[in-house]
Amino acid sequence: MKGAMFGPFFVSEEMSDNDKTESYGNEIIAAIERATGLDEIEKIRVAALGRSGVVTGMMQALGKLPKEDRAAAGKSLNALKTGIEERLAAATRKFEAAALDARLKTERVDITLPVKAGITGRLHPISQTIAEVVAIFGEMGFRVAEGPHIEDDFHNFTALNIPPEHPARQEHDTFYFPETAPGQRKLLRTHTSPVQIRTMLKEKPPIRIIVPGRTFRSDHDATHSPMFHQVEGLAIGENIHMGQLKGCLIEFCRAFFAIDDLPVRFRASYFPFTEPSAEVDIGCSRAGGELKIGAGGDWLEILGSGMVHPKVLANCGIDPAKYQGFAFGMGIERIAMLKYGIPDLRTFYDSDLRWLRHYGFTPLDTPSMIAGL
């Protein structure tokens, strides 16, 4: 039988054009199935679809066919080309996955091996500060609660007694997702308070939690970041009062900054989700242009607090006539900057190893109230 070789593919000259197309397809598919690696797949691709490939040549020869035969031949060739491309892509993915598996096996790291001399990792100040806060409030009986970063309007705003016209709901302050239904869209949580709502909805009092986590707001400068960390606290039970809130936060501030006589004051303020509400200030000195935490005749605001608003309790199915509670919240970056003398918030996220070596912490120095912060 007479025939011709096109790359690695042989086709008889006695075949019709349709039979040739089908034969080419069968030959190429069989070659792909026999391939044992990416190199062979690439050779098949070049032989079939390259500039001088079989299928490319057949496509170029369509113009020489009688006009009445071109449409059918073109349709057949396009189907052949698409089928070959799909099979080549599938084979490529298969061999790439196998190559990655083999590479991962050979490059596996034994984490039980001792660290090389002179190489030490550092904990980021954010991680260290969160651990310190958890250690302090953990001693007071608080447990850690977590929740999703993507929230809905109810958990992030409505349940917290934040009115529809509140500035926090505006586009310039909040990262919204596209609408899923008219008037309904998800958002990146603007505070960790939604975790308080989720906890009160699924648990019955008494409740005592702290909620460290990431939050998101549309702001960016030396003291603001579009992504930052907060820790909030919530205590719900019978006969909880403002004095307990004050005692809890005074002890926290003095433990965190390691100053036994640190002056702490509470100023009346307003938050939609607490009533009464108070800002918490700590004593400081700004003598000589240097900020120093402690007694010094000046004050620095560090967190907000208050008694949980009765409407928030009712929104979560908790009887405000029987239960009361307090809540507070603070920025992790802010208290870390104050405690460790970090002047610019943006450097927290620059991924600069020199900065981390300077401000970072030894991984084994786990904060605790017994061993120290």
GIFEN-V217995 format. One record per pair of residues at least 24 apart in sequence whose C-alpha atoms are under 6 Angstrom apart, sorted by sequence separation. I is the first residue (numbers start at 1). J is the second residue. D is the distance in Angstrom with one decimal. If there is no record, write none. Layout:
BEGIN
i->{I | I}
j->{J | J}
d->{D | D}
END
This chain:
BEGIN
i->{191 | 209 | 280 | 304 | 190 | 209 | 279 | 304 | 189 | 190 | 208 | 303 | 190 | 208 | 278 | 303 | 207 | 277 | 278 | 207 | 277 | 206 | 276 | 205 | 206 | 276 | 205 | 262 | 274 | 275 | 274 | 152 | 274 | 275 | 151 | 274 | 151 | 273 | 150 | 150 | 151 | 156 | 149 | 150 | 155 | 7 | 149 | 174 | 173 | 174 | 173 | 6 | 147 | 144 | 142 | 143 | 144 | 145 | 142 | 144 | 240 | 238 | 240 | 237 | 238 | 237 | 236 | 236 | 235 | 235 | 234 | 234 | 233 | 233 | 232 | 232 | 231 | 231 | 230 | 230 | 229 | 230 | 229 | 162 | 161 | 161 | 160 | 201 | 200 | 222 | 223 | 222 | 222 | 160 | 159 | 159 | 135 | 125 | 132 | 124 | 123 | 122 | 123 | 122 | 122 | 123}
j->{215 | 233 | 304 | 328 | 215 | 234 | 304 | 329 | 215 | 216 | 234 | 329 | 217 | 235 | 305 | 330 | 235 | 305 | 306 | 236 | 306 | 236 | 306 | 236 | 237 | 307 | 237 | 294 | 306 | 307 | 307 | 186 | 308 | 309 | 186 | 309 | 187 | 309 | 187 | 188 | 189 | 194 | 188 | 189 | 194 | 47 | 189 | 217 | 217 | 218 | 218 | 54 | 195 | 209 | 208 | 209 | 210 | 211 | 209 | 211 | 324 | 323 | 325 | 323 | 324 | 324 | 324 | 325 | 325 | 326 | 326 | 327 | 327 | 328 | 328 | 329 | 329 | 330 | 330 | 331 | 331 | 332 | 332 | 272 | 272 | 273 | 273 | 316 | 316 | 344 | 345 | 345 | 346 | 312 | 312 | 315 | 368 | 360 | 367 | 360 | 360 | 360 | 361 | 361 | 362 | 363}
d->{5.3 | 5.7 | 6.0 | 5.6 | 5.3 | 5.4 | 4.5 | 5.6 | 5.7 | 5.0 | 5.7 | 5.9 | 5.8 | 4.4 | 5.3 | 4.6 | 5.4 | 5.8 | 5.6 | 5.0 | 4.0 | 5.5 | 5.6 | 5.9 | 4.6 | 5.7 | 5.5 | 5.2 | 5.1 | 5.3 | 5.1 | 4.9 | 4.4 | 5.2 | 5.7 | 4.4 | 5.5 | 5.3 | 5.7 | 4.7 | 5.6 | 5.1 | 5.8 | 5.9 | 5.0 | 5.5 | 5.7 | 5.3 | 5.6 | 5.8 | 4.9 | 6.0 | 5.3 | 5.7 | 5.1 | 4.8 | 5.1 | 5.2 | 4.8 | 5.8 | 5.6 | 4.8 | 5.6 | 5.2 | 6.0 | 5.8 | 5.8 | 4.1 | 5.2 | 5.5 | 5.9 | 4.5 | 5.3 | 5.2 | 5.5 | 4.1 | 5.7 | 5.7 | 5.7 | 4.5 | 6.0 | 5.2 | 5.3 | 5.6 | 5.6 | 5.6 | 5.2 | 5.0 | 5.8 | 5.4 | 5.4 | 5.5 | 6.0 | 5.5 | 5.9 | 5.7 | 5.3 | 5.7 | 5.4 | 5.1 | 5.2 | 5.0 | 4.8 | 5.1 | 5.4 | 5.7}
END
